[in-house]
């Protein structure tokens, strides 16, 4: 059975990405005419620079792998469950989607000249050539949509954003030349529970890495909720994660579900890694 034969649980996160240094997300080679830039940046149909969702997905995947390699777990299983896998023998779709990040505050577009050095001779191997990039001060908005994952698996978001904001992860090309430093902040988080209505308990089981994981959500006070995650083995339930949060609820009858807009987003996502480590470090 596919992971996505039915929808159980959806998350939608909105983020703000700010460039702290010039960024270059390349659109391939230009220079076909004397007026063209040799290496232009990616733009949308209206000519505005964007950060493609595919670039963001690759950025999050690569940097999440860098961190969890030190946890002593099977990173191929974890990463493929989140980001998908394609192959002849094994394949399944990604659980996470990134929209293109679109500018909400623009600064300047720069054109810089670079050369490529021959590592053997130390001489110029190529260049000079023109490189287009966006300057510091641009602000982009985008979304991350996740389906059918336990909340602990959202750990890839605070892990990568923290690594990025500390300056240890950069996006795009020419990183060794000082490009690609950004800041990412999650602004909004919505949890969409399929088949759930207010004042009821939401309970859904999903299989992750061969084990049954149960996610339970219920109301504990006015506008206050609790989401829990359990590993189910035989007759034993191991408590992996428990988060209390405040949220605004909206009924979504057109998709037979309810939507919770989390108010304390920073606290919510900050608690996720603890559950993730418990999951993979359990005895």
N, C-alpha and C positions, 0 to 999 in steps of 0.2 A: 504494500500500500504506500502511496506517495505521502510525503509529509504534508501535502497541501490538497489532499482529496476533499477536505472540508476546512473552512476557516473557523478558528477557535478564538484567537486572541490577536489583536492588532495594536501596534504602537505607532504614533506619529510624532516625531520630534522636529521642531524648527530650530535652526541655528543661525548665528551671525558669525561670519568669518571676516576678519580684518587683516589687511596686509601690513606687516611691520617693516618689511624690506621690499624691494622690487620682486615681483613674481613673474615667472615665465611658464605658461602652459602652452606648449607649442602646437601649431597647426600644420606641421610639416615644413617643407622647404618652399620658399617663394623665389623671388629674384628672376622670374621669367622675363621681366622687362626691366629697363633701367630704373623705373619708378617704384618697383616692388621691393619690399623688405626681404632680405635673404631668409630670415627666420621669423615669421609673423606669429602673433598670439592667436588663440582660438577666439572666434567671435560668433555671435548668433546671427540670425537672418537680417537683423537691423544694423549689424556692424558693431554691436557693443561687446566688449570683452566679457567672457564668462568663464567659470570653472566647471567643466563638464562633470556630470554625475559619475561617469566612468573613471575619471581621474580621482575623484573623492573616494570612490569605492576601493580603488587600488591603493590609495594612500592609507586608508583605515586598515585594510587587510594586511598590508606589509608591516605597518608599525605595531599592530596588535600581535602579529606573529613574533616580532622582535622581543616583546615583553614576556609572553607566555612560554617561550622556549625555556626560560629559567624555572618554570614550575614543575618540570619533570612529568608532563602529561603528553598525550598523543596530540600534537598540535594539528596534524593533518585532519584528524577526525573533527576537532573543534572548529577549526577554520572553515572546513568544507561545509559543516552543518550551518554555519552562519552565512558564508559568502557563496556557497554553491560549489559544485564540482562538475566538470565536463570530461567525458572520456568514453571509450568503447565499452569498458567493463563496468564502471561505476559512474553514475551521473545523477544529479538532481539539481533543481533550480535553487537560486539564492533565496535566503529568508529575508534579505535586506535590500532595499532599493534606495538609491540616492538620486534626488533631482539635480538638475544643473543649478549651480549657485549663481544668482542674478544680482548685478550691482544695485544697491540702494543708495550708495553715496560714492560718487566718482571723484578721482583725482586726475593725475596726468598719465599719459602714455609716453613711455621713454623709448628712444632708439639708441642703443649703445654699440660701439664697435668692439669686436673681440678677435682674437687670433687663437689658433690651435697649435700647441707646442708638440713637437716630436719628442717623445720620452727618451729615445735613444740618443739623438744628436743634440737635443736642447734647442734646436732651431725652429723656425716657423714652418709648420707642416701645412697649414691652411689659413687663409685670411689675408688682410682683415675682412670681416663680414659683419653685416648689420644684424643686431639682435633686438627684437621688439619685446618690451615687457611693460607691465603696469607698475606704477610707483607705489610707495607706501601710502597708506591712508584710504585705500579703497575699502568699501564695506559691501559684503555679499550676503544674501539670504538664501537659504535652501532648506530642504526637508530630508529626513531619513525616515523611511517607512519600514517597519519590521513586522513579520507575520509568523504566528505559530511557534514562538520561542518562549521558554520560561523567562521570567524577569532577570534572573541571574546572568543570562546570556547577553543581556544588554551591556554587560561590563565592558565590551569593546569600545563603547562610546566614551565613558569617563576616563578609561585608560588612555586612549589615543588623544583625547582633547587635553588631558593633563600633561602628557608627554610633549605635545605640541606647544602648549602655553609656557612650558618651562624652557623651550628653545631647543629640544632634542630631536624634534621631527620637523622636517621641512617638506614643502610640496613643490612639484614641478621640476624644471630643468635648471642647470647651472648652479646647483646648490653649493658646490665647492667654491664658487665665486661670490658667495654671500647672498644668493637669491633664495626666495621661498619661505621666509620666516613669517608665520601667521599666528593669529589668535582665534580660537574657536570657542564660542559660548553657546550652550543650549538654552534657548529662551522659553520654549513651550513644549509641553509633553501632554499628549492625549492618549488615553488607553481606551480602546474600543473592544467591548466584550460582546461577542456574538451570542444572541439568545438570552441575554440577561436584562432584567428590569430592576429598578430601584427597590430597596427593602427586601431583596432576595439575596441568597448566597450564590455566588458564581463559583462553579467547580468544574474544572476541565482537566482531562488527562491527555498527555502527549508523550510520545516515545522519543527519547533523546539518547543517542549512543547506546541503543539496545536496552535502556532502562525506562521504566514508566515514571514520569514526573507529573505530579498533580499540582495545579495552581488553584488556589482558593482565594476569593476576594469577598469581603462582606463589609457592610456599614457598621461602624461602632459608635457613631455619634452624628449629630447634625453636620453634614458636609465633611465628615471624617471617615476614612476607610482604612482597611488593613488588607494587604496582599501577602499571602504566604506561599511558599514553595516547598514541596516534599518529594523525596525519593521514595518510591514504593517498592519494597522487596518482600516477597512472600506476605507475611502478616505484619511486617514492621514498616512504620512510616518514620523516616528520618527528616527532621526539620532542617531545611537548608537556609531559608531566608524568610524574614518577616519584616515588613516595612509598614509603618503607619504614615498616612499622608492626608492632607486636606485637598478637596477637589470640588469642582462644579460639575454637576451631572446634567446631561442633555439626552433625552430619549431620541433614538434614531429608528423610528418604526419602518422606514423604507428599507433598512437592512436588518430589521428584527434584532436590534441591539441597543445598547446604551453607551454613551461616551463620557469618560471622566477626564476633565481638564485639570491636571495636577497644579496646585498652587505653589508648593514648595519644591520646585523642580531640582534645584541644586542639591538639596538634602536627599531627595529621592534617588537620584543617580549616583550620589556619593556613597550610598549604602550598598549598591549592587556588588562591587568587587568582593565584599566579605562573603556573600552567598556563593559566588563563583569559586572562590578558593576552598570553601567548605565542601563544595560539590566534588572537586577534583583531588582534594587532600584527605578525604574521608578514609578511615581504615576499613 
